[in-house]
Amino acid sequence: MSAGTVELLRQRLAVLQPDSIAIIDNSHRHAGHAGARDGGHYQLQIVAQAFAGKSTMARHRMIYDAAGDLMRGRIHALSIRAEVPGEV
């Protein structure tokens, strides 16, 4: 399940035209956690010019919008680090 989810998330985030993107599946750390049955736990590091001038909340909303229904099913938790190229 998780490898497919990582690839789907990567494909959906392509709309943000990222300079770099890293997605780490941390689902194994949450085995037995109530939400672990319904979706995985992931860590996202993304660098994109699309985030320029946007607040942290606005950046996260952009990511959630791009991820779409993955956030309501295959992804239970998503830790996000979203930056523009000059912030890295």
PDB file of N, CA, C and O in Angstrom:
ATOM      1  N   MET A   1       0.812  -1.193   0.000  1.00  0.00           N
ATOM      2  CA  MET A   1       0.000   0.000   0.000  1.00  0.00           C
ATOM      3  C   MET A   1       0.853   1.253   0.000  1.00  0.00           C
ATOM      4  O   MET A   1       0.590   2.159  -0.790  1.00  0.00           O
ATOM      5  N   SER A   2       1.866   1.342   0.855  1.00  0.00           N
ATOM      6  CA  SER A   2       2.594   2.599   1.045  1.00  0.00           C
ATOM      7  C   SER A   2       3.396   3.027  -0.180  1.00  0.00           C
ATOM      8  O   SER A   2       3.454   4.220  -0.480  1.00  0.00           O
ATOM      9  N   ALA A   3       4.020   2.085  -0.899  1.00  0.00           N
ATOM     10  CA  ALA A   3       4.793   2.468  -2.084  1.00  0.00           C
ATOM     11  C   ALA A   3       3.875   3.095  -3.125  1.00  0.00           C
ATOM     12  O   ALA A   3       4.252   4.065  -3.782  1.00  0.00           O
ATOM     13  N   GLY A   4       2.687   2.553  -3.278  1.00  0.00           N
ATOM     14  CA  GLY A   4       1.722   3.115  -4.200  1.00  0.00           C
ATOM     15  C   GLY A   4       1.253   4.490  -3.767  1.00  0.00           C
ATOM     16  O   GLY A   4       1.061   5.377  -4.600  1.00  0.00           O
ATOM     17  N   THR A   5       1.070   4.671  -2.470  1.00  0.00           N
ATOM     18  CA  THR A   5       0.636   5.963  -1.938  1.00  0.00           C
ATOM     19  C   THR A   5       1.719   7.003  -2.137  1.00  0.00           C
ATOM     20  O   THR A   5       1.417   8.137  -2.510  1.00  0.00           O
ATOM     21  N   VAL A   6       2.959   6.652  -1.903  1.00  0.00           N
ATOM     22  CA  VAL A   6       4.072   7.587  -2.101  1.00  0.00           C
ATOM     23  C   VAL A   6       4.117   8.039  -3.556  1.00  0.00           C
ATOM     24  O   VAL A   6       4.272   9.229  -3.830  1.00  0.00           O
ATOM     25  N   GLU A   7       3.984   7.116  -4.475  1.00  0.00           N
ATOM     26  CA  GLU A   7       4.027   7.472  -5.891  1.00  0.00           C
ATOM     27  C   GLU A   7       2.825   8.325  -6.296  1.00  0.00           C
ATOM     28  O   GLU A   7       2.975   9.286  -7.050  1.00  0.00           O
ATOM     29  N   LEU A   8       1.649   7.984  -5.804  1.00  0.00           N
ATOM     30  CA  LEU A   8       0.462   8.793  -6.091  1.00  0.00           C
ATOM     31  C   LEU A   8       0.619  10.219  -5.554  1.00  0.00           C
ATOM     32  O   LEU A   8       0.278  11.186  -6.236  1.00  0.00           O
ATOM     33  N   LEU A   9       1.136  10.341  -4.333  1.00  0.00           N
ATOM     34  CA  LEU A   9       1.342  11.663  -3.748  1.00  0.00           C
ATOM     35  C   LEU A   9       2.356  12.454  -4.569  1.00  0.00           C
ATOM     36  O   LEU A   9       2.156  13.640  -4.829  1.00  0.00           O
ATOM     37  N   ARG A  10       3.417  11.814  -4.967  1.00  0.00           N
ATOM     38  CA  ARG A  10       4.438  12.466  -5.803  1.00  0.00           C
ATOM     39  C   ARG A  10       3.815  12.967  -7.115  1.00  0.00           C
ATOM     40  O   ARG A  10       4.092  14.085  -7.550  1.00  0.00           O
ATOM     41  N   GLN A  11       2.984  12.142  -7.733  1.00  0.00           N
ATOM     42  CA  GLN A  11       2.325  12.529  -8.977  1.00  0.00           C
ATOM     43  C   GLN A  11       1.394  13.723  -8.772  1.00  0.00           C
ATOM     44  O   GLN A  11       1.362  14.642  -9.591  1.00  0.00           O
ATOM     45  N   ARG A  12       0.647  13.702  -7.691  1.00  0.00           N
ATOM     46  CA  ARG A  12      -0.304  14.791  -7.434  1.00  0.00           C
ATOM     47  C   ARG A  12       0.413  16.102  -7.111  1.00  0.00           C
ATOM     48  O   ARG A  12      -0.053  17.177  -7.489  1.00  0.00           O
ATOM     49  N   LEU A  13       1.539  16.012  -6.419  1.00  0.00           N
ATOM     50  CA  LEU A  13       2.278  17.225  -6.052  1.00  0.00           C
ATOM     51  C   LEU A  13       3.035  17.825  -7.232  1.00  0.00           C
ATOM     52  O   LEU A  13       3.538  18.945  -7.140  1.00  0.00           O
ATOM     53  N   ALA A  14       3.119  17.095  -8.336  1.00  0.00           N
ATOM     54  CA  ALA A  14       3.800  17.605  -9.531  1.00  0.00           C
ATOM     55  C   ALA A  14       3.154  18.887 -10.039  1.00  0.00           C
ATOM     56  O   ALA A  14       3.813  19.682 -10.709  1.00  0.00           O
ATOM     57  N   VAL A  15       1.875  19.103  -9.733  1.00  0.00           N
ATOM     58  CA  VAL A  15       1.185  20.318 -10.142  1.00  0.00           C
ATOM     59  C   VAL A  15       1.844  21.573  -9.530  1.00  0.00           C
ATOM     60  O   VAL A  15       1.687  22.674 -10.058  1.00  0.00           O
ATOM     61  N   LEU A  16       2.569  21.406  -8.431  1.00  0.00           N
ATOM     62  CA  LEU A  16       3.266  22.522  -7.777  1.00  0.00           C
ATOM     63  C   LEU A  16       4.640  22.771  -8.398  1.00  0.00           C
ATOM     64  O   LEU A  16       5.353  23.685  -7.983  1.00  0.00           O
ATOM     65  N   GLN A  17       5.005  21.977  -9.372  1.00  0.00           N
ATOM     66  CA  GLN A  17       6.289  22.066 -10.065  1.00  0.00           C
ATOM     67  C   GLN A  17       7.464  22.161  -9.078  1.00  0.00           C
ATOM     68  O   GLN A  17       8.223  23.130  -9.103  1.00  0.00           O
ATOM     69  N   PRO A  18       7.603  21.165  -8.225  1.00  0.00           N
ATOM     70  CA  PRO A  18       8.658  21.214  -7.209  1.00  0.00           C
ATOM     71  C   PRO A  18      10.068  21.121  -7.796  1.00  0.00           C
ATOM     72  O   PRO A  18      10.315  20.402  -8.763  1.00  0.00           O
ATOM     73  N   ASP A  19      10.982  21.871  -7.180  1.00  0.00           N
ATOM     74  CA  ASP A  19      12.399  21.746  -7.505  1.00  0.00           C
ATOM     75  C   ASP A  19      12.945  20.448  -6.918  1.00  0.00           C
ATOM     76  O   ASP A  19      13.795  19.785  -7.514  1.00  0.00           O
ATOM     77  N   SER A  20      12.439  20.102  -5.742  1.00  0.00           N
ATOM     78  CA  SER A  20      12.810  18.830  -5.119  1.00  0.00           C
ATOM     79  C   SER A  20      11.659  18.363  -4.239  1.00  0.00           C
ATOM     80  O   SER A  20      10.860  19.156  -3.739  1.00  0.00           O
ATOM     81  N   ILE A  21      11.608  17.061  -4.070  1.00  0.00           N
ATOM     82  CA  ILE A  21      10.559  16.464  -3.251  1.00  0.00           C
ATOM     83  C   ILE A  21      11.089  15.166  -2.654  1.00  0.00           C
ATOM     84  O   ILE A  21      11.704  14.357  -3.348  1.00  0.00           O
ATOM     85  N   ALA A  22      10.843  14.979  -1.363  1.00  0.00           N
ATOM     86  CA  ALA A  22      11.209  13.739  -0.686  1.00  0.00           C
ATOM     87  C   ALA A  22      10.012  13.325   0.161  1.00  0.00           C
ATOM     88  O   ALA A  22       9.460  14.128   0.913  1.00  0.00           O
ATOM     89  N   ILE A  23       9.624  12.070   0.027  1.00  0.00           N
ATOM     90  CA  ILE A  23       8.510  11.533   0.800  1.00  0.00           C
ATOM     91  C   ILE A  23       9.014  10.298   1.524  1.00  0.00           C
ATOM     92  O   ILE A  23       9.501   9.352   0.906  1.00  0.00           O
ATOM     93  N   ILE A  24       8.890  10.322   2.832  1.00  0.00           N
ATOM     94  CA  ILE A  24       9.341   9.202   3.661  1.00  0.00           C
ATOM     95  C   ILE A  24       8.120   8.549   4.297  1.00  0.00           C
ATOM     96  O   ILE A  24       7.285   9.225   4.898  1.00  0.00           O
ATOM     97  N   ASP A  25       8.026   7.238   4.159  1.00  0.00           N
ATOM     98  CA  ASP A  25       6.931   6.474   4.742  1.00  0.00           C
ATOM     99  C   ASP A  25       7.317   6.077   6.170  1.00  0.00           C
ATOM    100  O   ASP A  25       8.223   5.269   6.375  1.00  0.00           O
ATOM    101  N   ASN A  26       6.629   6.647   7.142  1.00  0.00           N
ATOM    102  CA  ASN A  26       6.873   6.333   8.551  1.00  0.00           C
ATOM    103  C   ASN A  26       5.776   5.441   9.128  1.00  0.00           C
ATOM    104  O   ASN A  26       5.646   5.335  10.347  1.00  0.00           O
ATOM    105  N   SER A  27       5.000   4.809   8.279  1.00  0.00           N
ATOM    106  CA  SER A  27       3.851   4.022   8.728  1.00  0.00           C
ATOM    107  C   SER A  27       4.254   2.914   9.697  1.00  0.00           C
ATOM    108  O   SER A  27       3.514   2.616  10.635  1.00  0.00           O
ATOM    109  N   HIS A  28       5.404   2.308   9.486  1.00  0.00           N
ATOM    110  CA  HIS A  28       5.842   1.213  10.343  1.00  0.00           C
ATOM    111  C   HIS A  28       6.018   1.654  11.797  1.00  0.00           C
ATOM    112  O   HIS A  28       5.924   0.828  12.705  1.00  0.00           O
ATOM    113  N   ARG A  29       6.267   2.927  12.027  1.00  0.00           N
ATOM    114  CA  ARG A  29       6.428   3.454  13.390  1.00  0.00           C
ATOM    115  C   ARG A  29       5.098   3.563  14.130  1.00  0.00           C
ATOM    116  O   ARG A  29       5.073   3.754  15.346  1.00  0.00           O
ATOM    117  N   HIS A  30       4.008   3.443  13.403  1.00  0.00           N
ATOM    118  CA  HIS A  30       2.694   3.668  13.987  1.00  0.00           C
ATOM    119  C   HIS A  30       1.828   2.417  13.989  1.00  0.00           C
ATOM    120  O   HIS A  30       0.607   2.505  14.113  1.00  0.00           O
ATOM    121  N   ALA A  31       2.447   1.266  13.852  1.00  0.00           N
ATOM    122  CA  ALA A  31       1.702   0.009  13.870  1.00  0.00           C
ATOM    123  C   ALA A  31       0.928  -0.082  15.180  1.00  0.00           C
ATOM    124  O   ALA A  31       1.480   0.149  16.256  1.00  0.00           O
ATOM    125  N   GLY A  32      -0.333  -0.415  15.079  1.00  0.00           N
ATOM    126  CA  GLY A  32      -1.180  -0.519  16.265  1.00  0.00           C
ATOM    127  C   GLY A  32      -1.892   0.770  16.611  1.00  0.00           C
ATOM    128  O   GLY A  32      -2.847   0.756  17.389  1.00  0.00           O
ATOM    129  N   HIS A  33      -1.451   1.887  16.051  1.00  0.00           N
ATOM    130  CA  HIS A  33      -2.104   3.181  16.271  1.00  0.00           C
ATOM    131  C   HIS A  33      -3.469   3.130  15.604  1.00  0.00           C
ATOM    132  O   HIS A  33      -3.610   2.557  14.523  1.00  0.00           O
ATOM    133  N   ALA A  34      -4.465   3.719  16.230  1.00  0.00           N
ATOM    134  CA  ALA A  34      -5.842   3.628  15.722  1.00  0.00           C
ATOM    135  C   ALA A  34      -5.953   4.060  14.259  1.00  0.00           C
ATOM    136  O   ALA A  34      -6.633   3.395  13.478  1.00  0.00           O
ATOM    137  N   GLY A  35      -5.307   5.146  13.877  1.00  0.00           N
ATOM    138  CA  GLY A  35      -5.405   5.636  12.503  1.00  0.00           C
ATOM    139  C   GLY A  35      -4.582   4.853  11.510  1.00  0.00           C
ATOM    140  O   GLY A  35      -4.768   5.000  10.302  1.00  0.00           O
ATOM    141  N   ALA A  36      -3.673   4.025  11.991  1.00  0.00           N
ATOM    142  CA  ALA A  36      -2.779   3.289  11.097  1.00  0.00           C
ATOM    143  C   ALA A  36      -3.542   2.292  10.224  1.00  0.00           C
ATOM    144  O   ALA A  36      -3.061   1.906   9.159  1.00  0.00           O
ATOM    145  N   ARG A  37      -4.711   1.879  10.664  1.00  0.00           N
ATOM    146  CA  ARG A  37      -5.504   0.946   9.855  1.00  0.00           C
ATOM    147  C   ARG A  37      -6.071   1.620   8.612  1.00  0.00           C
ATOM    148  O   ARG A  37      -6.225   0.992   7.565  1.00  0.00           O
ATOM    149  N   ASP A  38      -6.378   2.899   8.743  1.00  0.00           N
ATOM    150  CA  ASP A  38      -7.081   3.604   7.675  1.00  0.00           C
ATOM    151  C   ASP A  38      -6.168   4.332   6.702  1.00  0.00           C
ATOM    152  O   ASP A  38      -6.608   4.698   5.612  1.00  0.00           O
ATOM    153  N   GLY A  39      -4.934   4.546   7.057  1.00  0.00           N
ATOM    154  CA  GLY A  39      -4.018   5.253   6.174  1.00  0.00           C
ATOM    155  C   GLY A  39      -2.636   5.318   6.788  1.00  0.00           C
ATOM    156  O   GLY A  39      -2.450   5.051   7.975  1.00  0.00           O
ATOM    157  N   GLY A  40      -1.665   5.679   5.954  1.00  0.00           N
ATOM    158  CA  GLY A  40      -0.285   5.704   6.400  1.00  0.00           C
ATOM    159  C   GLY A  40       0.145   7.038   6.975  1.00  0.00           C
ATOM    160  O   GLY A  40      -0.572   8.036   6.905  1.00  0.00           O
ATOM    161  N   HIS A  41       1.339   7.021   7.545  1.00  0.00           N
ATOM    162  CA  HIS A  41       1.973   8.204   8.120  1.00  0.00           C
ATOM    163  C   HIS A  41       3.194   8.536   7.260  1.00  0.00           C
ATOM    164  O   HIS A  41       4.062   7.691   7.040  1.00  0.00           O
ATOM    165  N   TYR A  42       3.245   9.772   6.781  1.00  0.00           N
ATOM    166  CA  TYR A  42       4.294  10.172   5.844  1.00  0.00           C
ATOM    167  C   TYR A  42       4.929  11.491   6.253  1.00  0.00           C
ATOM    168  O   TYR A  42       4.314  12.324   6.919  1.00  0.00           O
ATOM    169  N   GLN A  43       6.166  11.654   5.837  1.00  0.00           N
ATOM    170  CA  GLN A  43       6.912  12.891   6.041  1.00  0.00           C
ATOM    171  C   GLN A  43       7.239  13.443   4.657  1.00  0.00           C
ATOM    172  O   GLN A  43       7.782  12.731   3.813  1.00  0.00           O
ATOM    173  N   LEU A  44       6.908  14.715   4.426  1.00  0.00           N
ATOM    174  CA  LEU A  44       7.106  15.344   3.130  1.00  0.00           C
ATOM    175  C   LEU A  44       8.043  16.540   3.258  1.00  0.00           C
ATOM    176  O   LEU A  44       7.855  17.406   4.112  1.00  0.00           O
ATOM    177  N   GLN A  45       9.042  16.571   2.406  1.00  0.00           N
ATOM    178  CA  GLN A  45       9.919  17.733   2.265  1.00  0.00           C
ATOM    179  C   GLN A  45       9.819  18.145   0.805  1.00  0.00           C
ATOM    180  O   GLN A  45      10.154  17.373  -0.093  1.00  0.00           O
ATOM    181  N   ILE A  46       9.351  19.378   0.576  1.00  0.00           N
ATOM    182  CA  ILE A  46       9.133  19.839  -0.786  1.00  0.00           C
ATOM    183  C   ILE A  46       9.631  21.271  -0.924  1.00  0.00           C
ATOM    184  O   ILE A  46       9.398  22.120  -0.063  1.00  0.00           O
ATOM    185  N   VAL A  47      10.317  21.512  -2.024  1.00  0.00           N
ATOM    186  CA  VAL A  47      10.824  22.847  -2.348  1.00  0.00           C
ATOM    187  C   VAL A  47      10.199  23.241  -3.682  1.00  0.00           C
ATOM    188  O   VAL A  47      10.349  22.542  -4.684  1.00  0.00           O
ATOM    189  N   ALA A  48       9.485  24.387  -3.678  1.00  0.00           N
ATOM    190  CA  ALA A  48       8.825  24.838  -4.901  1.00  0.00           C
ATOM    191  C   ALA A  48       8.690  26.357  -4.896  1.00  0.00           C
ATOM    192  O   ALA A  48       8.395  26.964  -3.866  1.00  0.00           O
ATOM    193  N   GLN A  49       8.905  26.944  -6.033  1.00  0.00           N
ATOM    194  CA  GLN A  49       8.735  28.386  -6.187  1.00  0.00           C
ATOM    195  C   GLN A  49       7.274  28.792  -5.962  1.00  0.00           C
ATOM    196  O   GLN A  49       6.993  29.940  -5.619  1.00  0.00           O
ATOM    197  N   ALA A  50       6.364  27.863  -6.153  1.00  0.00           N
ATOM    198  CA  ALA A  50       4.933  28.131  -5.971  1.00  0.00           C
ATOM    199  C   ALA A  50       4.609  28.593  -4.550  1.00  0.00           C
ATOM    200  O   ALA A  50       3.560  29.197  -4.327  1.00  0.00           O
ATOM    201  N   PHE A  51       5.486  28.321  -3.591  1.00  0.00           N
ATOM    202  CA  PHE A  51       5.253  28.704  -2.200  1.00  0.00           C
ATOM    203  C   PHE A  51       5.712  30.132  -1.888  1.00  0.00           C
ATOM    204  O   PHE A  51       5.478  30.630  -0.787  1.00  0.00           O
ATOM    205  N   ALA A  52       6.351  30.781  -2.836  1.00  0.00           N
ATOM    206  CA  ALA A  52       6.892  32.132  -2.603  1.00  0.00           C
ATOM    207  C   ALA A  52       5.780  33.082  -2.154  1.00  0.00           C
ATOM    208  O   ALA A  52       4.715  33.151  -2.768  1.00  0.00           O
ATOM    209  N   GLY A  53       6.051  33.808  -1.074  1.00  0.00           N
ATOM    210  CA  GLY A  53       5.107  34.793  -0.565  1.00  0.00           C
ATOM    211  C   GLY A  53       3.926  34.207   0.185  1.00  0.00           C
ATOM    212  O   GLY A  53       3.029  34.946   0.591  1.00  0.00           O
ATOM    213  N   LYS A  54       3.905  32.904   0.375  1.00  0.00           N
ATOM    214  CA  LYS A  54       2.789  32.233   1.048  1.00  0.00           C
ATOM    215  C   LYS A  54       3.154  31.911   2.501  1.00  0.00           C
ATOM    216  O   LYS A  54       4.304  31.595   2.807  1.00  0.00           O
ATOM    217  N   SER A  55       2.169  31.994   3.378  1.00  0.00           N
ATOM    218  CA  SER A  55       2.356  31.605   4.776  1.00  0.00           C
ATOM    219  C   SER A  55       2.475  30.083   4.864  1.00  0.00           C
ATOM    220  O   SER A  55       2.191  29.370   3.902  1.00  0.00           O
ATOM    221  N   THR A  56       2.892  29.605   6.012  1.00  0.00           N
ATOM    222  CA  THR A  56       2.984  28.159   6.234  1.00  0.00           C
ATOM    223  C   THR A  56       1.621  27.507   6.018  1.00  0.00           C
ATOM    224  O   THR A  56       1.522  26.469   5.364  1.00  0.00           O
ATOM    225  N   MET A  57       0.574  28.115   6.566  1.00  0.00           N
ATOM    226  CA  MET A  57      -0.772  27.548   6.408  1.00  0.00           C
ATOM    227  C   MET A  57      -1.194  27.501   4.939  1.00  0.00           C
ATOM    228  O   MET A  57      -1.782  26.516   4.492  1.00  0.00           O
ATOM    229  N   ALA A  58      -0.894  28.557   4.195  1.00  0.00           N
ATOM    230  CA  ALA A  58      -1.251  28.588   2.773  1.00  0.00           C
ATOM    231  C   ALA A  58      -0.487  27.511   2.005  1.00  0.00           C
ATOM    232  O   ALA A  58      -1.042  26.875   1.109  1.00  0.00           O
ATOM    233  N   ARG A  59       0.769  27.305   2.350  1.00  0.00           N
ATOM    234  CA  ARG A  59       1.567  26.258   1.700  1.00  0.00           C
ATOM    235  C   ARG A  59       0.971  24.885   1.969  1.00  0.00           C
ATOM    236  O   ARG A  59       0.867  24.052   1.069  1.00  0.00           O
ATOM    237  N   HIS A  60       0.583  24.661   3.213  1.00  0.00           N
ATOM    238  CA  HIS A  60      -0.006  23.376   3.577  1.00  0.00           C
ATOM    239  C   HIS A  60      -1.323  23.170   2.844  1.00  0.00           C
ATOM    240  O   HIS A  60      -1.607  22.065   2.380  1.00  0.00           O
ATOM    241  N   ARG A  61      -2.127  24.217   2.736  1.00  0.00           N
ATOM    242  CA  ARG A  61      -3.390  24.108   1.998  1.00  0.00           C
ATOM    243  C   ARG A  61      -3.137  23.744   0.541  1.00  0.00           C
ATOM    244  O   ARG A  61      -3.870  22.938  -0.032  1.00  0.00           O
ATOM    245  N   MET A  62      -2.115  24.326  -0.056  1.00  0.00           N
ATOM    246  CA  MET A  62      -1.773  24.008  -1.450  1.00  0.00           C
ATOM    247  C   MET A  62      -1.445  22.523  -1.584  1.00  0.00           C
ATOM    248  O   MET A  62      -1.853  21.869  -2.543  1.00  0.00           O
ATOM    249  N   ILE A  63      -0.706  22.006  -0.614  1.00  0.00           N
ATOM    250  CA  ILE A  63      -0.323  20.591  -0.625  1.00  0.00           C
ATOM    251  C   ILE A  63      -1.548  19.700  -0.427  1.00  0.00           C
ATOM    252  O   ILE A  63      -1.725  18.718  -1.148  1.00  0.00           O
ATOM    253  N   TYR A  64      -2.398  20.040   0.553  1.00  0.00           N
ATOM    254  CA  TYR A  64      -3.621  19.259   0.788  1.00  0.00           C
ATOM    255  C   TYR A  64      -4.526  19.276  -0.433  1.00  0.00           C
ATOM    256  O   TYR A  64      -5.104  18.251  -0.795  1.00  0.00           O
ATOM    257  N   ASP A  65      -4.652  20.437  -1.071  1.00  0.00           N
ATOM    258  CA  ASP A  65      -5.479  20.529  -2.277  1.00  0.00           C
ATOM    259  C   ASP A  65      -4.930  19.643  -3.387  1.00  0.00           C
ATOM    260  O   ASP A  65      -5.688  18.958  -4.073  1.00  0.00           O
ATOM    261  N   ALA A  66      -3.614  19.658  -3.563  1.00  0.00           N
ATOM    262  CA  ALA A  66      -2.992  18.831  -4.599  1.00  0.00           C
ATOM    263  C   ALA A  66      -3.145  17.339  -4.281  1.00  0.00           C
ATOM    264  O   ALA A  66      -3.372  16.531  -5.182  1.00  0.00           O
ATOM    265  N   ALA A  67      -3.022  16.979  -3.011  1.00  0.00           N
ATOM    266  CA  ALA A  67      -3.135  15.572  -2.602  1.00  0.00           C
ATOM    267  C   ALA A  67      -4.572  15.074  -2.741  1.00  0.00           C
ATOM    268  O   ALA A  67      -4.801  13.889  -2.984  1.00  0.00           O
ATOM    269  N   GLY A  68      -5.528  15.969  -2.587  1.00  0.00           N
ATOM    270  CA  GLY A  68      -6.935  15.617  -2.764  1.00  0.00           C
ATOM    271  C   GLY A  68      -7.409  14.503  -1.863  1.00  0.00           C
ATOM    272  O   GLY A  68      -7.187  14.531  -0.652  1.00  0.00           O
ATOM    273  N   ASP A  69      -8.070  13.514  -2.461  1.00  0.00           N
ATOM    274  CA  ASP A  69      -8.685  12.437  -1.694  1.00  0.00           C
ATOM    275  C   ASP A  69      -7.690  11.524  -0.988  1.00  0.00           C
ATOM    276  O   ASP A  69      -8.091  10.725  -0.141  1.00  0.00           O
ATOM    277  N   LEU A  70      -6.410  11.621  -1.312  1.00  0.00           N
ATOM    278  CA  LEU A  70      -5.417  10.820  -0.576  1.00  0.00           C
ATOM    279  C   LEU A  70      -5.421  11.205   0.904  1.00  0.00           C
ATOM    280  O   LEU A  70      -5.157  10.374   1.773  1.00  0.00           O
ATOM    281  N   MET A  71      -5.727  12.485   1.178  1.00  0.00           N
ATOM    282  CA  MET A  71      -5.734  12.968   2.565  1.00  0.00           C
ATOM    283  C   MET A  71      -6.940  12.452   3.343  1.00  0.00           C
ATOM    284  O   MET A  71      -6.962  12.536   4.571  1.00  0.00           O
ATOM    285  N   ARG A  72      -7.917  11.933   2.663  1.00  0.00           N
ATOM    286  CA  ARG A  72      -9.109  11.420   3.333  1.00  0.00           C
ATOM    287  C   ARG A  72      -9.166   9.894   3.305  1.00  0.00           C
ATOM    288  O   ARG A  72     -10.216   9.306   3.568  1.00  0.00           O
ATOM    289  N   GLY A  73      -8.071   9.268   2.995  1.00  0.00           N
ATOM    290  CA  GLY A  73      -8.102   7.812   2.920  1.00  0.00           C
ATOM    291  C   GLY A  73      -6.740   7.186   3.099  1.00  0.00           C
ATOM    292  O   GLY A  73      -6.445   6.627   4.155  1.00  0.00           O
ATOM    293  N   ARG A  74      -5.910   7.274   2.086  1.00  0.00           N
ATOM    294  CA  ARG A  74      -4.633   6.570   2.107  1.00  0.00           C
ATOM    295  C   ARG A  74      -3.598   7.230   3.001  1.00  0.00           C
ATOM    296  O   ARG A  74      -2.629   6.589   3.408  1.00  0.00           O
ATOM    297  N   ILE A  75      -3.795   8.511   3.311  1.00  0.00           N
ATOM    298  CA  ILE A  75      -2.866   9.226   4.200  1.00  0.00           C
ATOM    299  C   ILE A  75      -3.606   9.602   5.476  1.00  0.00           C
ATOM    300  O   ILE A  75      -4.586  10.347   5.444  1.00  0.00           O
ATOM    301  N   HIS A  76      -3.130   9.083   6.586  1.00  0.00           N
ATOM    302  CA  HIS A  76      -3.703   9.422   7.896  1.00  0.00           C
ATOM    303  C   HIS A  76      -2.997  10.635   8.487  1.00  0.00           C
ATOM    304  O   HIS A  76      -3.632  11.505   9.083  1.00  0.00           O
ATOM    305  N   ALA A  77      -1.669  10.687   8.316  1.00  0.00           N
ATOM    306  CA  ALA A  77      -0.881  11.789   8.875  1.00  0.00           C
ATOM    307  C   ALA A  77       0.208  12.180   7.879  1.00  0.00           C
ATOM    308  O   ALA A  77       0.851  11.327   7.267  1.00  0.00           O
ATOM    309  N   LEU A  78       0.399  13.497   7.732  1.00  0.00           N
ATOM    310  CA  LEU A  78       1.407  14.006   6.813  1.00  0.00           C
ATOM    311  C   LEU A  78       2.159  15.142   7.492  1.00  0.00           C
ATOM    312  O   LEU A  78       1.594  16.204   7.752  1.00  0.00           O
ATOM    313  N   SER A  79       3.418  14.914   7.774  1.00  0.00           N
ATOM    314  CA  SER A  79       4.297  15.942   8.325  1.00  0.00           C
ATOM    315  C   SER A  79       4.900  16.688   7.137  1.00  0.00           C
ATOM    316  O   SER A  79       5.471  16.075   6.235  1.00  0.00           O
ATOM    317  N   ILE A  80       4.768  18.019   7.143  1.00  0.00           N
ATOM    318  CA  ILE A  80       5.148  18.797   5.960  1.00  0.00           C
ATOM    319  C   ILE A  80       6.234  19.815   6.279  1.00  0.00           C
ATOM    320  O   ILE A  80       6.164  20.541   7.271  1.00  0.00           O
ATOM    321  N   ARG A  81       7.239  19.847   5.411  1.00  0.00           N
ATOM    322  CA  ARG A  81       8.223  20.919   5.389  1.00  0.00           C
ATOM    323  C   ARG A  81       8.211  21.451   3.954  1.00  0.00           C
ATOM    324  O   ARG A  81       8.720  20.808   3.035  1.00  0.00           O
ATOM    325  N   ALA A  82       7.620  22.641   3.779  1.00  0.00           N
ATOM    326  CA  ALA A  82       7.441  23.225   2.445  1.00  0.00           C
ATOM    327  C   ALA A  82       8.213  24.538   2.384  1.00  0.00           C
ATOM    328  O   ALA A  82       7.970  25.450   3.174  1.00  0.00           O
ATOM    329  N   GLU A  83       9.137  24.624   1.446  1.00  0.00           N
ATOM    330  CA  GLU A  83      10.011  25.788   1.338  1.00  0.00           C
ATOM    331  C   GLU A  83      10.135  26.253  -0.106  1.00  0.00           C
ATOM    332  O   GLU A  83       9.869  25.502  -1.045  1.00  0.00           O
ATOM    333  N   VAL A  84      10.548  27.518  -0.264  1.00  0.00           N
ATOM    334  CA  VAL A  84      10.917  28.025  -1.585  1.00  0.00           C
ATOM    335  C   VAL A  84      12.426  27.816  -1.717  1.00  0.00           C
ATOM    336  O   VAL A  84      13.103  27.649  -0.703  1.00  0.00           O
ATOM    337  N   PRO A  85      12.968  27.821  -2.924  1.00  0.00           N
ATOM    338  CA  PRO A  85      14.396  27.537  -3.122  1.00  0.00           C
ATOM    339  C   PRO A  85      15.351  28.347  -2.231  1.00  0.00           C
ATOM    340  O   PRO A  85      16.345  27.791  -1.764  1.00  0.00           O
ATOM    341  N   GLY A  86      15.098  29.599  -1.987  1.00  0.00           N
ATOM    342  CA  GLY A  86      16.003  30.398  -1.163  1.00  0.00           C
ATOM    343  C   GLY A  86      15.959  30.076   0.319  1.00  0.00           C
ATOM    344  O   GLY A  86      16.842  30.502   1.064  1.00  0.00           O
ATOM    345  N   GLU A  87      14.963  29.342   0.760  1.00  0.00           N
ATOM    346  CA  GLU A  87      14.827  28.999   2.183  1.00  0.00           C
ATOM    347  C   GLU A  87      15.576  27.733   2.572  1.00  0.00           C
ATOM    348  O   GLU A  87      15.758  27.461   3.758  1.00  0.00           O
ATOM    349  N   VAL A  88      16.001  26.978   1.611  1.00  0.00           N
ATOM    350  CA  VAL A  88      16.629  25.683   1.896  1.00  0.00           C
ATOM    351  C   VAL A  88      17.982  25.881   2.532  1.00  0.00           C
ATOM    352  O   VAL A  88      18.666  24.907   2.845  1.00  0.00           O
TER     353      VAL A  88
END
